[in-house]
Amino acid sequence: MSHFHDNKEELCPTCGKDFYFDPKLAVAAIIPYEDKIVMVKRAIEPGIGKWSFPSGYVNRYESLGSALKREVKEECSIDIDVGWVVGIYSEKNNPVVLAVFHAEWVEGDLNSNDKETLDVDMFKVTKLPELAFEHDSKIIMDWEYGIKLRLY
């Protein structure tokens, strides 16, 4: 970890990006389409070249729903309706708090035209590619459980 000098921000020693000491809120979407879910192939660390959910940081003065819609549009070129909360996830020694939502695809054609995304595609939950983060599998399990609860 670099040291704090002259009011400069700390940088992560792994990826070189800003390091947040206080929690930083991020959002992610699980977007089902028929029997698949939308996923993005990351073009940035951590997890470069691996797959995860469309996601990103919440900007100052931005609601969670607005941030989620913006991130999905940037990474996937589609519009969504934000649905129910799948879960809120955090890990010790990681400053990111992730709010994950179920979302419905409203319109647009799936396309990757974002510098943070190498590709965008849809996968069956039973045949997922290599995931970027350990918690992604837990998030999918929580989402599947949430679907079952809503069916009964």
C-alpha positions in Angstrom: 0.0 0.0 0.0 1.4 3.4 -0.9 1.5 6.0 1.9 -0.7 9.0 2.3 1.3 12.1 1.4 0.3 15.6 0.3 -3.4 14.8 0.4 -3.0 12.3 -2.4 -5.3 9.3 -2.4 -4.1 5.8 -1.5 -3.7 3.3 -4.4 -4.4 -0.4 -4.3 -1.1 -2.3 -4.6 -2.7 -5.0 -6.8 -4.5 -2.9 -9.4 -3.2 0.7 -8.9 -6.7 2.1 -8.7 -8.0 4.4 -5.8 -8.2 2.6 -2.5 -11.1 3.5 -0.3 -10.7 3.2 3.5 -14.3 3.9 4.2 -17.0 1.7 2.6 -17.6 2.4 -1.0 -21.1 1.4 -2.3 -21.4 -0.6 -5.6 -24.4 -2.1 -7.3 -24.8 -5.2 -9.5 -27.7 -6.7 -11.5 -28.8 -10.2 -12.2 -30.8 -9.9 -15.4 -32.6 -13.1 -16.5 -33.5 -13.7 -20.1 -35.4 -16.9 -20.8 -33.3 -19.6 -19.1 -30.1 -17.6 -18.9 -28.6 -14.6 -17.1 -26.6 -11.6 -18.5 -22.9 -11.5 -17.6 -20.0 -9.3 -18.6 -16.4 -10.2 -19.2 -14.2 -7.8 -17.2 -11.6 -5.7 -18.9 -10.2 -4.3 -15.7 -8.8 -5.7 -12.4 -9.7 -7.3 -10.3 -10.9 -10.3 -12.3 -9.7 -9.2 -15.7 -10.8 -11.7 -18.4 -13.3 -13.4 -16.1 -17.1 -13.1 -16.0 -19.4 -11.3 -13.5 -22.6 -9.4 -13.3 -23.0 -5.9 -14.8 -21.9 -3.7 -11.9 -20.2 -0.5 -10.8 -19.8 2.1 -8.1 -22.6 4.5 -7.0 -21.7 8.1 -7.6 -22.3 10.9 -5.1 -25.9 12.1 -5.2 -27.0 9.0 -7.2 -29.7 6.5 -6.0 -28.9 2.8 -6.1 -31.5 2.3 -8.9 -30.1 5.1 -11.0 -26.6 3.8 -10.6 -27.7 0.3 -11.6 -29.5 1.5 -14.7 -26.5 3.6 -15.7 -24.0 0.8 -15.2 -26.1 -1.8 -17.1 -26.6 0.7 -20.0 -22.8 1.4 -20.1 -21.7 -2.2 -19.9 -24.5 -4.0 -21.8 -26.3 -1.3 -23.9 -29.7 -2.4 -22.5 -32.3 -0.7 -20.4 -33.6 -2.4 -17.3 -36.3 -2.1 -14.6 -34.8 -2.5 -11.1 -36.5 -5.2 -9.1 -36.0 -6.8 -5.7 -32.9 -6.9 -3.6 -31.0 -10.2 -3.9 -28.6 -9.3 -1.1 -26.1 -6.9 0.4 -22.5 -8.3 0.4 -19.3 -7.2 2.2 -16.1 -8.8 3.2 -13.6 -8.1 5.9 -10.6 -6.0 4.6 -12.5 -5.1 1.4 -13.9 -1.6 1.4 -16.7 -2.4 -1.2 -20.2 -3.0 -0.1 -22.2 -4.6 -3.0 -25.9 -4.2 -3.3 -27.2 -6.8 -5.8 -30.6 -6.5 -7.5 -32.8 -8.7 -9.7 -33.6 -6.6 -12.8 -35.8 -7.1 -15.8 -34.5 -6.4 -19.4 -36.8 -3.7 -20.9 -35.3 -2.9 -24.2 -32.1 -2.7 -26.2 -29.7 -5.1 -27.9 -27.0 -6.8 -25.8 -23.7 -5.2 -26.8 -20.4 -4.5 -25.1 -19.1 -1.0 -25.9 -17.6 0.0 -22.6 -13.9 0.2 -21.8 -14.4 -1.8 -18.6 -16.1 -4.7 -20.4 -14.4 -7.1 -22.9 -17.6 -8.9 -23.8 -21.2 -9.4 -22.8 -23.2 -12.7 -23.1 -25.9 -14.8 -21.6 -25.3 -18.1 -19.8 -27.3 -20.8 -18.1 -26.8 -20.8 -14.4 -25.8 -24.4 -14.6 -23.2 -23.7 -17.3 -21.4 -20.5 -16.1 -17.9 -19.5 -17.4 -15.1 -18.7 -15.0 -16.4 -16.2 -12.5 -14.4 -13.1 -11.5 -15.2 -13.2 -7.7 -15.6 -15.9 -5.1 -18.8 -14.3 -3.9 -20.5 -14.5 -7.4 -21.5 -18.2 -6.8 -23.1 -17.2 -3.4 -24.9 -14.3 -5.1 -26.4 -16.7 -7.7 -27.5 -19.1 -5.0 -29.2 -16.3 -3.1 -30.9 -15.1 -6.3 -32.2 -18.6 -7.1 -33.5 -18.9 -3.5 -35.2 -15.5 -4.0 -36.9 -16.7 -7.2 -38.2 -19.8 -5.4 -39.6 -17.7 -2.5 -41.5 -15.5 -5.0 -43.0 -18.5 -6.8 -44.7 -19.8 -3.7 
